[in-house]
C-alpha cells in the first residue's frame, strides 16, 4: 500500500471543504443568521462578542502563515519543502504578496474592525468554535498551496507574474484592491451610524438604523458584496483551487445572510427602508 503523502491529505481536505459550502448555505437558510443584528442570545454559552470575533478571524492568518512557512501538522507524512524567499524565491514574489494580502485582510477584520465598533453583541460559543474550525482549514489550504503546490511561476516578482497574463491577473489584483477598499468603507458607514445612534436619545432599535451612503443606496449588504469581489480578485490573481473553494464557501455564507439581513431591515424599519433596495446584488438579488 502506497504511503500517504501531504498532497493526498491536502486534496482530501480540499474536497471536504468544497462539500462544506452546501452545508453552510443550508444551515443559514434553515436556522437563520447566528450573529450581529440577527441574534439576541444571552445564555450561559454566550461569550464576549468583540473578543470572539477577533479570535475567530485571527486564526485564519495565523494558520496560513503556519502552513506557508512549512510548519507541518501532518506528522509522519511526506511534507513538501516550501518555496519561500528563504529558499531562493523573490521577496516580492507573487506568492509572498498573496500571503501578505491575506494576512492584511484578516488583520483588519480581526483587529481594526472590532475595535472600531461601538459595541458587539455576545456570540454563542458554538458559533465561535465553528468559525475557528472553518478558518483553520481555510488558512491551511490557502497557505499550503501558496507554499508548496503553486506552479513555479508564482515565485516570480509580482510585476512579471501579472504581466504574463495581465488581463486575468491584473483584473484580479484590481478587484482585490477595490473590494478591500469597499469593505473598509462600508464597514465604516455601519459602525459610524451605529455609534451615532447608540449615543443618541433615540436608541429604541439597539443602535441600528437604515444606512444610505455608498452602495447602501442600492443594497442592504454592500460590505458582503465587496468582500465577494475581493475574494474573486484573489482567486483570479492566484488561480488557486483553495482560493476558488474559499470564494464558493464565502458566497454560500454571505448570499443567504444578506437575504436575512435584507428581510430584517424590512421588518424592523418598515417605513424607512427603501422598497427598491436589494439584498446584495444591485437591481437583481
C-alpha positions as CSV (number, residue, x, y, z in Angstrom):
1,X,0.0,0.0,0.0
2,X,1.4,3.4,-1.0
3,X,2.4,5.8,1.7
4,X,0.0,8.7,2.3
5,X,1.6,12.0,1.2
6,X,0.9,15.5,2.2
7,X,-0.6,16.1,-1.2
8,X,-3.1,13.2,-0.6
9,X,-4.1,14.9,2.7
10,X,-4.3,18.3,1.0
11,X,-6.6,17.0,-1.8
12,X,-8.9,15.2,0.7
13,X,-9.3,18.3,2.9
14,X,-9.9,20.4,-0.2
15,X,-12.7,18.1,-1.4
16,X,-14.3,18.1,2.0
17,X,-14.1,21.9,2.2
18,X,-15.9,22.1,-1.1
19,X,-18.8,20.0,0.2
20,X,-19.0,22.2,3.3
21,X,-20.1,25.1,1.2
22,X,-23.5,23.5,0.6
23,X,-23.9,22.6,4.3
24,X,-23.1,26.3,5.2
25,X,-25.8,27.6,2.9
26,X,-28.3,25.0,4.1
27,X,-27.7,25.8,7.7
28,X,-28.1,29.5,7.2
29,X,-31.4,29.0,5.3
30,X,-32.6,26.6,8.0
31,X,-31.7,28.3,11.3
32,X,-31.0,31.9,10.2
33,X,-28.0,34.1,10.8
34,X,-26.4,33.4,14.2
35,X,-24.6,36.7,14.9
36,X,-24.9,40.5,14.7
37,X,-28.3,42.1,14.3
38,X,-29.9,38.7,13.7
39,X,-29.3,37.4,17.2
40,X,-30.2,38.3,20.8
41,X,-28.7,35.2,22.6
42,X,-27.7,35.9,26.2
43,X,-27.4,32.4,27.6
44,X,-24.7,30.7,29.6
45,X,-22.8,29.8,26.4
46,X,-22.6,33.4,25.3
47,X,-19.1,34.9,25.0
48,X,-17.9,38.5,24.6
49,X,-18.7,39.5,21.0
50,X,-15.6,41.6,20.3
51,X,-13.1,39.1,21.7
52,X,-14.9,36.2,20.0
53,X,-14.8,38.0,16.6
54,X,-11.1,38.8,17.0
55,X,-10.3,35.2,17.9
56,X,-12.2,33.5,15.1
57,X,-10.8,35.9,12.5
58,X,-7.2,35.9,13.5
59,X,-6.9,32.2,13.4
60,X,-7.0,32.4,9.6
61,X,-3.8,34.4,9.0
62,X,-2.1,32.5,11.8
63,X,-2.8,29.2,10.2
64,X,-2.0,30.5,6.7
65,X,1.4,31.7,7.9
66,X,2.0,28.5,9.9
67,X,1.3,26.4,6.8
68,X,3.2,28.8,4.5
69,X,6.4,28.7,6.3
70,X,6.5,24.9,6.4
71,X,5.4,24.0,10.0
72,X,3.6,20.7,9.3
73,X,0.6,19.4,11.1
74,X,0.8,16.2,9.2
75,X,3.4,14.3,11.3
76,X,4.6,11.1,9.6
77,X,3.6,12.3,6.1
78,X,6.0,13.3,3.3
79,X,5.8,17.0,3.6
80,X,6.8,19.3,0.6
81,X,9.5,21.9,1.2
82,X,8.0,25.3,0.7
83,X,9.5,27.6,-1.9
84,X,9.6,30.9,0.1
85,X,12.0,33.7,-0.1
86,X,14.3,31.9,2.3
87,X,14.7,29.1,-0.2
88,X,15.6,31.2,-3.2
89,X,12.3,32.9,-4.2
90,X,11.9,36.7,-4.6
91,X,10.9,38.6,-1.5
92,X,8.3,40.3,-3.8
93,X,7.2,37.2,-5.5
94,X,3.6,36.7,-6.3
95,X,3.2,34.0,-3.7
96,X,4.7,36.2,-0.9
97,X,2.5,39.2,-1.9
98,X,-0.6,37.0,-2.0
99,X,0.2,35.7,1.5
100,X,0.8,39.2,2.8
101,X,-2.5,40.4,1.2
102,X,-4.4,37.6,3.0
103,X,-2.7,38.5,6.3
104,X,-3.6,42.2,5.8
105,X,-7.2,41.4,5.2
106,X,-7.6,39.4,8.3
107,X,-5.5,41.8,10.4
108,X,-8.1,44.4,9.5
109,X,-11.0,42.0,10.2
110,X,-9.6,40.7,13.4
111,X,-8.2,43.8,15.0
112,X,-9.2,47.1,13.4
113,X,-12.8,46.3,12.6
114,X,-13.9,45.1,16.1
115,X,-12.1,48.0,17.7
116,X,-13.9,50.5,15.6
117,X,-17.3,49.2,16.6
118,X,-19.2,50.9,19.4
119,X,-20.3,47.5,20.7
120,X,-20.8,44.0,19.6
121,X,-23.5,41.5,20.7
122,X,-22.4,38.4,22.6
123,X,-22.0,35.3,20.5
124,X,-22.8,31.6,21.2
125,X,-19.6,29.7,21.8
126,X,-20.7,27.1,19.3
127,X,-20.6,29.7,16.5
128,X,-17.2,30.8,17.5
129,X,-15.8,27.3,17.6
130,X,-17.3,26.5,14.1
131,X,-15.7,29.7,12.7
132,X,-12.4,28.8,14.2
133,X,-12.5,25.3,12.6
134,X,-13.5,26.8,9.2
135,X,-10.8,29.5,9.3
136,X,-8.2,26.9,10.4
137,X,-8.9,24.7,7.4
138,X,-9.2,27.7,5.1
139,X,-5.9,29.1,6.2
140,X,-4.2,25.8,5.9
141,X,-5.5,25.1,2.4
142,X,-4.5,28.6,1.0
143,X,-1.2,28.8,2.8
144,X,0.0,25.4,1.9
145,X,-1.0,25.8,-1.7
146,X,1.0,29.0,-2.0
147,X,4.0,27.5,-0.2
148,X,4.2,24.0,-1.7
149,X,1.8,23.3,-4.6
150,X,1.6,26.5,-6.6
151,X,3.3,26.5,-10.0
152,X,6.9,27.7,-10.2
153,X,5.8,31.0,-11.9
154,X,4.4,32.1,-8.5
155,X,8.0,32.6,-7.4
156,X,8.4,35.4,-10.0
157,X,8.3,39.0,-8.9
158,X,4.7,40.2,-8.8
159,X,5.0,42.6,-11.7
160,X,6.4,39.9,-14.0
161,X,3.8,37.4,-12.8
162,X,0.9,39.8,-13.5
163,X,2.3,40.9,-16.9
164,X,2.4,37.3,-18.2
165,X,-1.4,37.2,-18.0
166,X,-2.2,40.8,-17.4
167,X,-6.0,40.7,-18.2
168,X,-6.9,38.0,-15.7
169,X,-4.2,38.7,-13.1
170,X,-4.2,42.5,-13.5
171,X,-8.0,42.4,-13.3
172,X,-7.8,40.1,-10.2
173,X,-5.5,42.5,-8.5
174,X,-7.7,45.4,-9.3
175,X,-10.8,43.6,-8.0
176,X,-9.0,42.6,-4.8
177,X,-7.9,46.2,-4.0
178,X,-11.3,47.7,-5.0
179,X,-13.1,45.0,-2.9
180,X,-10.9,45.5,0.1
181,X,-11.4,49.3,0.0
182,X,-15.2,48.8,-0.4
183,X,-15.3,46.5,2.7
184,X,-13.4,49.1,4.8
185,X,-15.6,52.0,3.6
186,X,-18.9,50.3,4.1
187,X,-17.9,48.9,7.5
188,X,-17.1,52.5,8.5
189,X,-20.5,53.6,7.4
190,X,-22.2,51.0,9.5
191,X,-20.0,51.4,12.6
192,X,-20.3,55.2,12.4
193,X,-24.1,55.0,12.1
194,X,-24.5,52.6,15.0
195,X,-22.2,54.7,17.2
196,X,-24.1,57.8,16.5
197,X,-27.4,56.2,17.2
198,X,-26.1,54.4,20.3
199,X,-25.1,57.8,21.7
200,X,-28.4,59.5,20.9
201,X,-31.6,59.5,22.8
202,X,-33.3,57.6,20.0
203,X,-31.9,54.2,20.7
204,X,-35.1,52.0,20.5
205,X,-33.6,49.8,17.8
206,X,-30.4,48.9,19.7
207,X,-28.4,51.5,17.9
208,X,-29.3,50.2,14.4
209,X,-30.6,52.4,11.7
210,X,-31.0,52.3,7.9
211,X,-27.7,53.3,6.1
212,X,-27.8,55.2,2.9
213,X,-24.3,56.1,1.9
214,X,-22.2,54.4,-0.8
215,X,-23.7,51.2,-2.2
216,X,-26.1,51.1,0.7
217,X,-28.3,53.2,-1.6
218,X,-28.7,50.1,-3.7
219,X,-28.3,47.0,-1.5
220,X,-28.6,46.0,2.2
221,X,-25.1,44.5,2.4
222,X,-22.6,46.2,0.2
223,X,-19.8,45.1,2.6
224,X,-20.7,41.5,1.7
225,X,-20.7,42.3,-2.0
226,X,-17.3,43.9,-1.7
227,X,-15.9,41.0,0.2
228,X,-17.0,38.6,-2.5
229,X,-15.4,41.0,-5.1
230,X,-12.2,41.0,-3.0
231,X,-12.0,37.2,-2.9
232,X,-12.9,36.8,-6.6
233,X,-9.9,39.1,-7.3
234,X,-7.7,36.9,-5.0
235,X,-8.8,33.8,-6.8
236,X,-8.2,35.3,-10.3
237,X,-4.8,36.6,-9.2
238,X,-3.7,33.3,-7.5
239,X,-5.6,30.8,-9.7
240,X,-5.5,28.6,-6.6
241,X,-8.1,25.8,-6.2
242,X,-8.1,26.7,-2.5
243,X,-8.9,30.3,-3.3
244,X,-11.7,29.3,-5.6
245,X,-13.1,27.0,-3.0
246,X,-13.0,29.8,-0.4
247,X,-14.9,32.0,-2.8
248,X,-17.5,29.3,-3.1
249,X,-17.8,29.0,0.7
250,X,-17.9,32.8,1.1
251,X,-20.7,33.0,-1.4
252,X,-22.7,30.2,0.3
253,X,-22.3,32.1,3.6
254,X,-22.8,35.7,2.6
255,X,-25.6,35.4,0.0
256,X,-28.1,33.7,2.4
257,X,-27.0,36.0,5.2
258,X,-27.5,39.1,3.0
259,X,-31.1,37.9,2.3
260,X,-31.7,37.5,6.0
261,X,-30.3,41.0,6.8
262,X,-32.4,42.4,4.0
263,X,-35.6,40.9,5.5
264,X,-34.6,42.1,9.0
265,X,-34.3,45.7,7.8
266,X,-37.7,45.5,6.1
267,X,-39.3,44.1,9.3
268,X,-37.5,46.4,11.7
269,X,-37.8,49.6,9.6
270,X,-40.9,49.2,7.5
271,X,-41.5,52.9,6.9
272,X,-37.8,53.9,6.4
273,X,-36.3,51.0,4.3
274,X,-36.4,51.7,0.6
275,X,-38.6,49.3,-1.4
276,X,-36.2,49.4,-4.4
277,X,-33.2,48.2,-2.3
278,X,-31.9,44.7,-3.0
279,X,-30.1,42.3,-0.6
280,X,-26.6,42.1,-2.1
281,X,-26.6,42.5,-5.9
282,X,-27.8,45.9,-7.2
283,X,-31.1,45.6,-9.1
284,X,-31.1,41.8,-9.1
285,X,-30.8,40.0,-5.7
